[in-house]
């Protein structure tokens, strides 16, 4: 099973093997036109390739471009997932910012209900204060974990290109939550699809970057 094989490669600190699995299993078929998968324009400003869904397990490849249009968020970037996440940096650098949440009056908690067409954000009666810690930055070849229910925000260093492969283990009893302004109403965030040519171009760009950086894919760890 590719999920288990990929997880072993990440946990054993084998970045070359991780890159090979991602390339041969998903990026090559997309770039060669053998896969009909479409990339998703994520509301947080990156492209997502949802390459695997298998029961509670899922895998996505996240691609952060060099020239990204600033994202106008309807809520804060602080959120938590119903998934345990294991994220491996394929190239570039990414940041993860832990957020501590306590009962308060600064933000309203929104229940994020994901459907095929996007996310519906529904305000709850719960209000909180949130304190963001300093971002931890992770270099190519390293990995980090995030438990379901842990609030965080994702960052990319200096807007430079980056890519991660993210393994998720779903906990259906846990909600997906987002923090927003107290008076923000319920609303929907549409997840638009990239076109076929755009998806192929994204995959080819990622492959080119992986090939260029292959000799630097070492477990550099957190910086």
C-alpha positions as CSV (number, residue, x, y, z in Angstrom):
1,X,0.0,0.0,0.0
2,X,1.5,3.3,-1.1
3,X,0.4,5.2,2.0
4,X,2.2,2.8,4.3
5,X,5.3,2.7,2.1
6,X,5.4,6.5,1.9
7,X,5.0,6.8,5.7
8,X,7.9,4.4,6.3
9,X,10.1,6.4,4.0
10,X,9.3,9.7,5.7
11,X,9.7,8.3,9.2
12,X,13.0,6.6,8.4
13,X,14.5,9.9,7.1
14,X,14.8,8.8,3.4
15,X,14.0,12.0,1.4
16,X,15.3,10.6,-1.9
17,X,12.9,7.6,-1.5
18,X,10.0,10.0,-0.6
19,X,10.7,12.1,-3.7
20,X,10.9,9.0,-5.9
21,X,7.5,7.7,-4.6
22,X,5.8,11.1,-5.1
23,X,7.3,11.5,-8.5
24,X,6.6,8.0,-10.0
25,X,3.3,7.5,-8.3
26,X,1.6,10.8,-8.9
27,X,3.6,13.6,-10.5
28,X,4.9,11.7,-13.6
29,X,1.4,10.4,-14.5
30,X,-0.1,13.9,-14.2
31,X,2.7,15.6,-16.2
32,X,2.5,12.9,-18.9
33,X,-1.3,13.2,-19.3
34,X,-1.9,9.7,-17.9
35,X,-3.9,11.0,-14.9
36,X,-7.0,13.1,-15.1
37,X,-6.6,14.6,-11.6
38,X,-7.2,18.3,-11.3
39,X,-5.3,20.5,-8.9
40,X,-7.5,22.5,-6.4
41,X,-7.0,26.2,-5.7
42,X,-6.9,26.1,-1.9
43,X,-8.5,29.1,-0.1
44,X,-5.1,29.6,1.7
45,X,-3.3,30.4,-1.6
46,X,-1.6,27.2,-2.7
47,X,-2.4,24.4,-5.2
48,X,-3.4,21.1,-3.8
49,X,-3.2,17.7,-5.6
50,X,-5.5,15.4,-3.7
51,X,-3.7,12.3,-4.9
52,X,-5.1,9.6,-2.6
53,X,-8.2,8.9,-0.5
54,X,-8.4,5.5,1.1
55,X,-10.9,5.2,4.0
56,X,-9.5,7.2,6.8
57,X,-6.2,7.8,5.0
58,X,-5.4,10.5,2.5
59,X,-2.4,12.0,0.7
60,X,-2.1,15.5,-0.8
61,X,0.7,17.2,-2.6
62,X,0.8,21.0,-1.8
63,X,2.5,23.3,-4.3
64,X,3.4,26.8,-3.2
65,X,4.3,29.0,-6.2
66,X,6.9,31.7,-6.5
67,X,4.5,34.5,-7.5
68,X,1.4,34.0,-5.4
69,X,-1.5,36.5,-5.4
70,X,-2.1,37.7,-1.9
71,X,-5.1,35.8,-0.4
72,X,-8.0,37.8,1.0
73,X,-9.3,35.7,3.9
74,X,-12.8,36.0,5.1
75,X,-11.6,34.6,8.5
76,X,-8.2,34.3,10.2
77,X,-5.5,31.9,9.1
78,X,-5.8,30.0,12.4
79,X,-7.5,26.7,12.0
80,X,-7.4,23.0,13.1
81,X,-8.0,19.8,11.2
82,X,-9.9,16.6,11.9
83,X,-6.8,14.8,10.5
84,X,-3.5,13.8,12.1
85,X,-1.0,15.2,9.6
86,X,2.5,14.1,8.7
87,X,4.0,16.6,6.4
88,X,7.3,16.1,4.5
89,X,9.0,19.0,2.7
90,X,9.9,18.0,-0.9
91,X,11.7,21.3,-1.8
92,X,11.9,24.8,-0.5
93,X,11.0,25.7,3.1
94,X,7.6,25.9,4.9
95,X,6.6,27.1,8.3
96,X,4.2,25.9,10.9
97,X,2.9,28.2,13.6
98,X,1.3,26.7,16.6
99,X,-1.7,28.6,18.1
100,X,-2.9,28.4,21.7
101,X,-6.6,28.9,22.1
102,X,-8.4,29.7,25.4
103,X,-11.9,30.8,26.2
104,X,-12.2,34.5,25.5
105,X,-13.8,37.2,23.4
106,X,-11.5,37.9,20.4
107,X,-12.5,35.3,17.9
108,X,-15.6,33.3,17.1
109,X,-15.1,29.6,16.3
110,X,-16.4,28.4,13.0
111,X,-17.4,24.9,12.1
112,X,-15.8,24.2,8.7
113,X,-18.0,21.8,6.7
114,X,-16.2,20.6,3.6
115,X,-18.1,19.5,0.5
116,X,-17.1,18.7,-3.1
117,X,-17.8,22.3,-4.0
118,X,-15.9,24.0,-1.2
119,X,-16.1,24.8,2.5
120,X,-19.2,26.1,4.4
121,X,-18.1,28.1,7.5
122,X,-20.8,28.0,10.2
123,X,-20.4,30.2,13.3
124,X,-20.7,28.5,16.6
125,X,-21.5,30.0,20.0
126,X,-18.0,29.5,21.2
127,X,-15.6,32.5,21.4
128,X,-11.9,32.4,22.2
129,X,-8.7,34.3,22.5
130,X,-5.7,33.0,20.4
131,X,-2.0,33.4,20.9
132,X,0.3,32.5,18.0
133,X,3.8,31.2,18.7
134,X,6.9,31.8,16.6
135,X,6.8,29.9,13.3
136,X,9.0,26.8,13.1
137,X,10.6,26.5,9.7
138,X,11.3,23.2,8.0
139,X,13.7,22.6,5.1
140,X,13.6,20.2,2.2
141,X,14.0,16.6,3.3
142,X,12.5,17.2,6.8
143,X,9.1,16.4,8.2
144,X,6.8,17.5,11.0
145,X,3.6,16.3,12.5
146,X,0.4,18.0,13.6
147,X,-2.2,16.3,15.7
148,X,-5.9,16.5,14.9
149,X,-7.6,19.4,16.9
150,X,-4.3,21.4,17.2
151,X,-4.8,25.0,16.0
152,X,-2.1,26.3,13.7
153,X,-1.3,28.5,10.7
154,X,0.9,27.6,7.7
155,X,3.6,29.9,6.3
156,X,6.1,29.9,3.4
157,X,9.5,31.5,3.8
158,X,9.9,34.6,1.8
159,X,7.3,33.6,-0.8
160,X,9.8,31.2,-2.4
161,X,8.6,28.0,-4.2
162,X,8.0,25.1,-1.9
163,X,6.2,21.7,-2.0
164,X,5.1,19.3,0.6
165,X,3.5,15.8,0.6
166,X,1.0,15.5,3.4
167,X,-0.3,12.3,4.9
168,X,-3.5,12.5,6.8
169,X,-5.3,10.1,9.1
170,X,-8.9,11.2,9.6
171,X,-10.7,11.2,12.9
172,X,-14.4,11.6,12.0
173,X,-15.4,12.4,15.6
174,X,-13.2,15.6,15.5
175,X,-14.4,18.8,13.7
176,X,-12.6,21.0,11.3
177,X,-12.5,24.5,12.9
178,X,-11.5,28.0,11.9
179,X,-11.3,31.2,13.9
180,X,-13.0,34.4,12.6
181,X,-14.3,37.8,13.6
182,X,-17.2,37.8,16.1
183,X,-19.7,39.3,13.7
184,X,-18.8,37.2,10.6
185,X,-21.9,35.4,9.2
186,X,-22.0,31.9,7.8
187,X,-20.6,31.8,4.3
188,X,-19.1,29.5,1.7
189,X,-15.5,29.3,0.4
190,X,-15.4,27.9,-3.1
191,X,-12.5,25.6,-4.0
192,X,-12.0,26.1,-7.7
193,X,-10.2,23.6,-9.9
194,X,-7.2,24.4,-12.0
195,X,-7.7,23.5,-15.7
196,X,-6.1,20.5,-17.3
197,X,-3.2,22.5,-18.8
198,X,-2.6,24.3,-15.5
199,X,-2.5,21.1,-13.6
200,X,-0.1,19.5,-16.0
201,X,2.1,22.6,-15.8
202,X,2.1,22.5,-12.0
203,X,3.2,18.9,-12.0
204,X,6.0,19.6,-14.6
205,X,7.2,22.6,-12.6
206,X,7.4,20.5,-9.4
207,X,9.2,17.7,-11.3
208,X,11.8,20.2,-12.7
209,X,12.3,21.6,-9.2
210,X,12.7,18.1,-7.7
211,X,15.3,17.2,-10.3
212,X,17.2,20.5,-9.8
213,X,17.3,20.1,-6.1
214,X,17.9,16.3,-5.9
215,X,21.4,16.6,-4.7
216,X,20.2,18.9,-1.8
217,X,17.5,16.6,-0.5
218,X,19.0,15.8,2.8
219,X,17.3,15.6,6.2
220,X,18.3,19.1,7.1
221,X,15.6,19.3,9.8
222,X,14.2,22.3,11.4
223,X,15.9,25.6,11.1
